């Protein structure tokens, strides 16, 4: 076949590894969220979309709609926290929560409307994007999943699907139907043997590898990371030794949103992102997570890289069938997993 031409094969492989590196990050986030909270996080791709579109809006000097979404979620989270304090008769903490949220929201709104029209340098725009998108994770957890933390996996899945539909609709309202593509972080090309790659592709692979290494160090060397690992292994045991499932869930969703935003900014220069692009991108990360059985981080990352490679080769030879080929991959994996996995009652800890 033509794809095995020595002049084509390395190019397709490099392109597949570039996309696969981003899918691997999403797979790791999906495995982490499921292991800690039992949520099959369908809206993972929406963090990618908000990351790309927020950066694109900042580069045009516009205030991104992410600010409005952040303020809405901040208000909802503050109201839920205040109601929890009031049910316990704690009036002062309730008032402080509402007042603090109002002050934070005012500062956020003012800062966004002051900085965005100035079109700051790209590093500042990247930092602003992370500061706007990453808080969406813990706020979504507080408003949607924390009240359901004792629900069944099926209920959590239904809430996850509903949240995906809501976020997709909000992305349409905030950013419009037109797609956006962000400029590459690095210009030019580099020759590696017989293969010529763009610096942007190398940057995506390098940043993804560094982020995976950082996650490894976080889980192996830090107390919060070890607490998340303990919660993922046994939630009941983690609670018995004093690890709060709420804090673990909040930290998990913060990491997921941060990874999604980074993934969106990395993939933004190569993919024209629209308000509804998140589902397909998240689903490709989900295929990798399924290959890892939603428990194994190395297998999930390897599976996501495989997805990227298959997508790249399918795009060249069978472009009209590339999505079918990628998602068909999940069927034998699910069959294999159903055979080798020990089925346990849902409430077993």
C-alpha positions as CSV (number, residue, x, y, z in Angstrom):
1,X,0.0,0.0,0.0
2,X,1.0,3.6,-0.6
3,X,1.1,4.3,3.2
4,X,4.0,2.0,3.6
5,X,6.0,4.0,1.1
6,X,9.3,4.9,2.9
7,X,8.7,8.6,2.1
8,X,5.1,8.6,3.4
9,X,5.1,6.2,6.3
10,X,7.3,8.4,8.7
11,X,5.2,11.5,7.9
12,X,1.9,9.7,8.7
13,X,3.5,8.2,11.8
14,X,4.7,11.6,13.1
15,X,1.3,13.1,12.4
16,X,-0.4,10.3,14.3
17,X,1.9,10.6,17.3
18,X,1.2,14.3,17.4
19,X,-2.5,13.9,17.6
20,X,-2.1,10.7,19.8
21,X,-0.1,12.7,22.3
22,X,-3.1,15.0,22.9
23,X,-5.5,12.0,23.0
24,X,-3.2,10.4,25.5
25,X,-3.6,13.4,27.9
26,X,-7.4,13.2,27.6
27,X,-7.3,9.4,28.2
28,X,-5.2,9.9,31.4
29,X,-7.7,12.6,32.6
30,X,-10.7,10.3,31.9
31,X,-9.1,7.4,33.7
32,X,-8.3,9.7,36.7
33,X,-11.8,11.1,36.9
34,X,-13.4,7.6,36.7
35,X,-11.0,6.0,39.2
36,X,-11.6,8.7,41.8
37,X,-15.2,9.7,41.3
38,X,-16.8,6.8,39.2
39,X,-17.9,9.5,36.7
40,X,-17.5,8.5,33.0
41,X,-16.8,12.1,32.0
42,X,-18.4,12.6,28.6
43,X,-17.8,16.4,28.5
44,X,-14.0,16.0,28.6
45,X,-13.8,17.2,25.1
46,X,-15.6,20.4,26.0
47,X,-12.6,21.5,28.1
48,X,-10.6,21.1,24.9
49,X,-13.1,23.2,22.9
50,X,-13.2,25.9,25.6
51,X,-9.4,26.0,25.8
52,X,-9.0,26.5,22.0
53,X,-11.9,29.0,21.6
54,X,-10.9,31.0,24.7
55,X,-7.4,31.4,23.4
56,X,-8.7,32.3,20.0
57,X,-11.0,35.0,21.5
58,X,-8.1,36.5,23.5
59,X,-6.0,36.7,20.4
60,X,-8.7,38.7,18.7
61,X,-8.9,41.1,21.7
62,X,-12.4,39.9,22.7
63,X,-13.6,38.9,26.2
64,X,-14.2,35.1,25.9
65,X,-17.6,33.7,26.8
66,X,-15.8,31.5,29.2
67,X,-15.9,34.4,31.6
68,X,-19.7,34.4,31.6
69,X,-19.8,30.7,32.2
70,X,-17.3,31.0,35.0
71,X,-19.4,33.7,36.7
72,X,-22.6,31.6,36.4
73,X,-20.9,28.5,37.8
74,X,-19.3,30.6,40.6
75,X,-22.7,32.0,41.6
76,X,-24.3,28.5,41.6
77,X,-21.5,27.0,43.6
78,X,-21.6,29.9,46.1
79,X,-25.4,29.5,46.4
80,X,-25.1,25.7,47.1
81,X,-22.3,26.3,49.7
82,X,-24.4,29.0,51.4
83,X,-27.4,26.8,51.5
84,X,-25.3,24.0,53.1
85,X,-24.1,26.4,55.8
86,X,-27.6,27.7,56.4
87,X,-29.0,24.2,56.9
88,X,-26.5,23.8,59.7
89,X,-27.4,27.2,61.2
90,X,-24.1,28.8,60.2
91,X,-25.2,32.2,59.1
92,X,-21.8,33.9,59.1
93,X,-20.0,31.4,56.9
94,X,-22.9,31.5,54.5
95,X,-22.7,35.3,54.2
96,X,-18.9,35.2,53.8
97,X,-19.3,32.6,51.0
98,X,-21.7,34.7,49.1
99,X,-19.7,37.9,49.7
100,X,-16.4,36.3,48.7
101,X,-17.9,34.8,45.6
102,X,-19.4,38.2,44.6
103,X,-16.1,40.0,45.2
104,X,-14.1,37.3,43.3
105,X,-16.6,37.5,40.4
106,X,-16.4,41.3,40.2
107,X,-12.6,41.1,40.2
108,X,-12.7,38.4,37.5
109,X,-15.1,40.4,35.3
110,X,-13.1,43.6,35.6
111,X,-9.8,41.9,35.0
112,X,-11.1,40.1,31.9
113,X,-12.6,43.3,30.4
114,X,-9.4,45.2,31.1
115,X,-6.8,42.7,29.9
116,X,-8.5,41.1,26.8
117,X,-8.7,44.3,24.6
118,X,-5.0,44.9,25.3
119,X,-4.1,41.8,23.3
120,X,-1.3,40.8,25.7
121,X,1.6,38.6,24.5
122,X,1.0,34.9,23.7
123,X,2.4,33.5,27.0
124,X,0.1,35.8,28.9
125,X,-2.9,34.7,26.8
126,X,-2.0,31.1,27.5
127,X,-1.9,31.8,31.2
128,X,-5.2,33.6,31.1
129,X,-6.8,30.7,29.2
130,X,-5.6,28.3,31.9
131,X,-6.9,30.6,34.6
132,X,-10.3,30.8,32.9
133,X,-10.8,27.2,31.9
134,X,-9.2,25.2,34.8
135,X,-11.7,26.6,37.4
136,X,-14.5,25.2,35.4
137,X,-13.6,21.7,36.5
138,X,-14.0,22.1,40.3
139,X,-17.0,24.4,39.8
140,X,-18.8,21.8,37.6
141,X,-17.9,19.1,40.1
142,X,-19.4,21.2,42.9
143,X,-22.6,22.1,41.1
144,X,-23.3,18.8,39.2
145,X,-21.4,15.8,40.6
146,X,-20.8,16.5,44.3
147,X,-24.5,16.4,45.1
148,X,-24.6,13.0,43.3
149,X,-21.4,11.6,44.8
150,X,-23.3,8.7,46.4
151,X,-25.4,7.9,43.2
152,X,-24.9,4.9,41.0
153,X,-22.6,4.9,38.0
154,X,-25.6,4.9,35.7
155,X,-27.0,8.1,37.3
156,X,-23.6,9.7,37.1
157,X,-23.4,8.8,33.4
158,X,-26.8,10.3,32.7
159,X,-25.7,13.5,34.5
160,X,-22.5,13.5,32.5
161,X,-24.3,13.2,29.2
162,X,-26.7,16.0,30.2
163,X,-23.8,18.2,31.2
164,X,-22.1,17.5,27.8
165,X,-25.3,18.7,26.0
166,X,-25.5,21.8,28.1
167,X,-21.9,22.8,27.6
168,X,-22.1,22.2,23.9
169,X,-25.1,24.5,23.7
170,X,-23.4,27.1,25.9
171,X,-20.3,27.0,23.6
172,X,-22.6,27.7,20.7
173,X,-24.1,30.7,22.5
174,X,-20.7,32.1,23.7
175,X,-18.5,31.5,20.6
176,X,-20.9,31.1,17.7
177,X,-21.1,28.4,15.0
178,X,-17.9,29.4,13.2
179,X,-14.8,27.4,13.8
180,X,-11.6,28.9,15.1
181,X,-8.0,27.9,14.7
182,X,-5.2,29.4,16.8
183,X,-1.8,30.3,15.3
184,X,1.1,27.8,16.1
185,X,3.2,28.5,19.1
186,X,6.4,27.7,17.1
187,X,7.0,28.5,13.4
188,X,9.2,26.6,11.0
189,X,10.2,23.0,10.4
190,X,13.0,20.6,11.5
191,X,14.5,17.7,9.6
192,X,14.8,14.4,11.6
193,X,16.5,12.0,9.2
194,X,14.2,11.7,6.1
195,X,11.3,13.2,8.0
196,X,10.5,16.9,8.1
197,X,8.4,17.9,11.1
198,X,7.0,21.3,12.1
199,X,8.3,22.7,15.4
200,X,4.6,22.9,16.5
201,X,4.3,19.1,16.2
202,X,7.5,18.6,18.2
203,X,6.2,21.1,20.8
204,X,3.0,19.1,21.1
205,X,4.8,15.9,21.7
206,X,7.3,17.4,24.1
207,X,4.7,19.3,26.2
208,X,2.5,16.1,26.3
209,X,5.5,14.0,27.5
210,X,6.5,16.6,30.1
211,X,2.9,16.8,31.4
212,X,2.7,13.0,31.6
213,X,6.0,13.0,33.6
214,X,4.7,15.7,35.8
215,X,1.6,13.7,36.5
216,X,3.7,10.7,37.4
217,X,5.8,12.7,39.8
218,X,2.6,14.2,41.3
219,X,1.0,10.8,41.9
220,X,4.3,9.2,43.2
221,X,5.9,12.0,45.2
222,X,3.3,14.3,46.6
223,X,0.7,13.8,49.3
224,X,-2.3,15.1,47.3
225,X,-1.3,12.7,44.5
226,X,-1.0,9.7,46.9
227,X,-4.4,10.7,48.3
228,X,-5.9,10.5,44.9
229,X,-4.3,7.2,44.2
230,X,-5.6,5.8,47.5
231,X,-9.1,7.1,46.7
232,X,-8.9,5.5,43.2
233,X,-7.8,2.1,44.7
234,X,-10.4,2.0,47.5
235,X,-12.8,4.9,48.2
236,X,-14.1,3.5,51.5
237,X,-10.6,2.8,52.8
238,X,-9.5,6.3,51.8
239,X,-12.4,7.8,53.8
240,X,-11.5,5.7,56.8
241,X,-7.9,7.2,56.9
242,X,-9.3,10.7,56.6
243,X,-9.1,11.5,52.9
244,X,-12.1,13.6,51.9
245,X,-13.9,12.3,48.8
246,X,-15.1,15.8,48.1
247,X,-11.6,17.2,48.1
248,X,-10.4,14.3,46.0
249,X,-13.2,14.9,43.5
250,X,-12.5,18.7,43.4
251,X,-8.7,18.1,42.8
252,X,-9.5,15.5,40.2
253,X,-11.8,17.8,38.2
254,X,-9.3,20.6,38.4
255,X,-6.6,18.4,36.9
256,X,-9.0,17.2,34.2
257,X,-9.9,20.8,33.2
258,X,-6.3,21.8,33.2
259,X,-5.3,18.9,31.0
260,X,-8.3,19.6,28.7
261,X,-7.4,23.3,28.3
262,X,-3.8,22.5,27.6
263,X,-4.8,19.9,25.1
264,X,-7.1,22.4,23.4
265,X,-4.3,25.0,23.1
266,X,-1.9,22.3,21.7
267,X,-4.3,20.9,19.1
268,X,-5.8,24.3,18.2
269,X,-3.3,25.2,15.5
270,X,-3.9,21.9,13.6
271,X,-7.7,21.5,14.0
272,X,-10.4,24.1,13.3
273,X,-12.4,23.9,16.5
274,X,-16.1,24.5,16.6
275,X,-18.6,24.5,19.5
276,X,-19.4,20.8,18.9
277,X,-15.9,19.4,18.2
278,X,-15.5,18.3,21.8
279,X,-17.5,15.1,21.6
280,X,-15.4,13.4,18.8
281,X,-12.1,14.5,20.4
282,X,-13.2,13.3,23.8
283,X,-14.5,10.1,22.3
284,X,-11.0,9.3,20.8
285,X,-9.5,9.9,24.3
286,X,-12.2,7.6,25.7
287,X,-11.2,4.8,23.3
288,X,-7.7,5.0,24.7
289,X,-9.1,5.0,28.2
290,X,-11.2,1.9,27.4
291,X,-8.1,0.1,26.1
292,X,-6.6,0.8,29.5
293,X,-9.7,-0.6,31.1
294,X,-10.4,2.8,32.8
295,X,-7.8,1.8,35.4
296,X,-4.4,1.6,33.7
297,X,-2.7,4.9,32.9
298,X,0.2,3.4,30.8
299,X,-2.3,1.3,28.7
300,X,-4.6,4.2,28.3
301,X,-1.8,6.4,27.0
302,X,-0.6,3.6,24.7
303,X,-4.1,3.0,23.5
304,X,-4.5,6.8,22.7
305,X,-1.3,6.8,20.7
306,X,-2.6,3.8,18.8
307,X,-5.8,5.8,18.1
308,X,-3.8,8.7,16.8
309,X,-1.7,6.5,14.5
310,X,-4.8,4.7,13.1
311,X,-6.5,8.0,12.5
312,X,-3.5,9.4,10.7
313,X,-3.1,6.4,8.3
314,X,-6.9,6.1,7.8
315,X,-7.0,9.8,6.9
316,X,-4.5,9.3,4.1
317,X,-5.9,6.1,2.6
318,X,-9.6,6.0,3.6
319,X,-10.4,9.6,4.7
320,X,-14.1,9.1,4.4
321,X,-14.0,6.1,6.8
322,X,-11.4,7.3,9.3
323,X,-13.9,8.0,12.1
324,X,-15.6,4.6,11.5
325,X,-12.3,2.8,11.6
326,X,-11.2,4.5,14.8
327,X,-14.4,3.9,16.7
328,X,-14.7,0.4,15.4
329,X,-11.5,-0.3,17.3
330,X,-13.5,0.0,20.5
331,X,-15.7,-3.0,19.8
332,X,-13.1,-5.8,20.0
333,X,-11.5,-4.0,23.0
334,X,-14.9,-4.0,24.9
335,X,-15.4,-7.6,24.0
336,X,-12.0,-8.5,25.3
337,X,-12.5,-6.5,28.5
338,X,-15.9,-8.1,29.2
339,X,-14.2,-11.5,29.0
340,X,-11.2,-10.8,31.2
341,X,-12.8,-8.4,33.8
342,X,-14.1,-9.8,37.0
343,X,-17.7,-8.5,37.4
344,X,-18.4,-7.2,40.9
345,X,-21.5,-5.6,42.5
346,X,-21.6,-1.8,41.9
347,X,-21.6,-0.9,45.6
348,X,-18.6,-3.1,46.3
349,X,-15.7,-0.9,47.6
